[in-house]
Amino acid sequence: MEKGRIRALAEELLILLTAEEEAQFGEEIAYFRAQSDLLGKIEGIDDVEPMIFPYNKETTYLREDIVDETPSREEILKNSKNAKDAFVVIPKVVKK
Amino acid sequence: MKTLGLTMHELHALYVKKVITPLDVVNEVIEALMEDKNNILEATMFDEARDTAKALASEAVEEDNVLWGIPFLIKDNFATKDIETNGSSDILNGFIPLFDAEVVARLKSAKAIPVAKTTLDELGMGGRGTTGHRGVTYNPYGEPQKRIVGGSSCGSASGVASGYVPFSIGSDTGDSIRKPASYAGLVGFKPTWGEISRYGLYAFMSSLDHVGFFTRSVIDMGVLFEATRGFDKKDFTTMNHEVKESVIPEITKSLKGHKIAVIKQIYERYKNKVLMVEFDNLLKHLEEKGAEIAFVDFDKKLLEAIFPTYLLLSCAETTTSNANLTGVNFGNKRDGDTYEDMVRNTRSAFDARIKFRFILGNYSLKRDVRHLYYNRAQKARRLIVEAMNKLFEVYDAVLLPAAPSHAPLVDAAPEPNSEIENNYLSIANLGGNPSITVPLCLSNKMPIGVNVTGKPFDDAKMLRIAYHIEQITNLYNLHVGKVK
């Protein structure tokens, strides 16, 4: 895979790769493709319906419309290093 | 009185006889954990555990509740209220959940006592127990600090194998309970997907993630399954079927008429002589107990497809399930001049292996190649699951060694993922099947397990087969103290 595409894929995920990691990724993608090729060897694979869920069983339900207790704002903000007063503050997103 | 190395039921019997108190037990566990040299812990809950044990002392022992006062360990990808839970990832250092994972909450309400959080491969992604905060987590068997215990539930496996506690919580997306159970001589069970709530388990790949346990006794495992299964309104993927009667009486029933399949194409690949002699002996003993054993064929191309299917699906799903790890609302933020820089710098804390998985997952979902990767993996999943379901139309379970040999040395090259015998266990994650590993034998004083996998919701039957295997091998309550 071209380095440009590797960087683009990483950038979409907002991940930085070191030069060493970028070089190492070549081996990873080669292995990944070799493994993936095994699936192509299965006769008629492309005619099969994809499986998203393995059972024929209903697993979605409607919840009763009852108010539940939820954590307070203060509790939730405790885990953010960006919390200030009642807000999560990040660098300005709107550019000039 | 020494209580380390006792099973849940053995401890319970001593509580009922009033020979020991929960505080005696918890203090002994804490002392042992503080001396541990195998790198198993992420965080401790020692004060909380002592407080709970003291509180239990003021009430009567619950004679019909085997979990009363039983100490346990929790893999650190399960949320614990007010206790740091970082999944052994730097990006979550300092993260303190506001709630307990449902499985933890149910065990606490049954009055079991959590004592510590155990380390794991970062975010549950890894099979060797070598990529978490503690570096290598060692297997207590063999020469000290020489062998892996397997991953990703490495700390939970090592702790129970050392005899510190009678059980621990683990999670299993590919084989993360059942493979370490083999290397550590434990009973390792992942029940049917949807039987135990995943609420509070950090998602790796939600459609393959299972909650499960390590114990040293199959009956103990039955108690844990019973105490934690069932619908949870906080996890709408839990099954809302009527919970049947207790599984415990089901476990000890006869094996007569049970049909057990051994997949020829996997069986033929094992080379460890001790393992194969013991496995063949086991088959004979199971037949003597009334089980019917058959060697069956399985399409080799589908067996070869198990690992790539798991790899492709897990990379793709984990890319999205971990997209919330940005350091913005929670987590170990690193500064940056812009929003993007801040998130980039924060996410650079991931180990290279995690980054690669995310990038491969992102790639496999791209429109121009999706048909070759992610979509094909979903199609292969159907073929594999349907082939297994076809087997289960005739047979109650598939029985095979859980690993090709005992635990590898830390310095040995990792076992190739492409080896079917090393990776077939994830077949049960693809199908959501109940799957249990139980000790089979010792090779050079190191354990190797055998695995039983069945059709979804046949959990009690898997426990029953495992129980009879335990009776045959006589490796009930195996721990390192018994072997040294």
Interface residues (C-beta under 8 A of the other chain):
Chain A: M1 I6 L9 A10 E12 L13 L14 I15 L16 L17 E21 Q24 F25 E28 I29 F32 Q35 S36 L38 L39 G40 K41 I42 E43 I45 D46 V48 E49 P50 M51 I52 F53 P54 Y55 K57 E58 T59 T60 Y61 R63 P71 E75 I76 K78 N79 S80 K81 N82 V88 I90 P91 K92 V93
Chain B: F95 I96 L98 F99 W193 G194 S207 K233 F236 T237 M239 N240 H241 K301 L302 E304 A305 F307 P308 T309 L311 L312 C315 T319 A323 T326 G327 V328 N329 F330 G331 N332 K333 G336 D337 T338 Y339 E340 D341 M342 V343 R344 N345 R347 S348 F350 A352 K355 F356 F358 I359 L360 N362 Y363 S364 H371 L372 Y373 N375 R376 A377 Q378 K379 A380 R381 R382 L383 V385 N417 S418 L430 G431 G432 P456
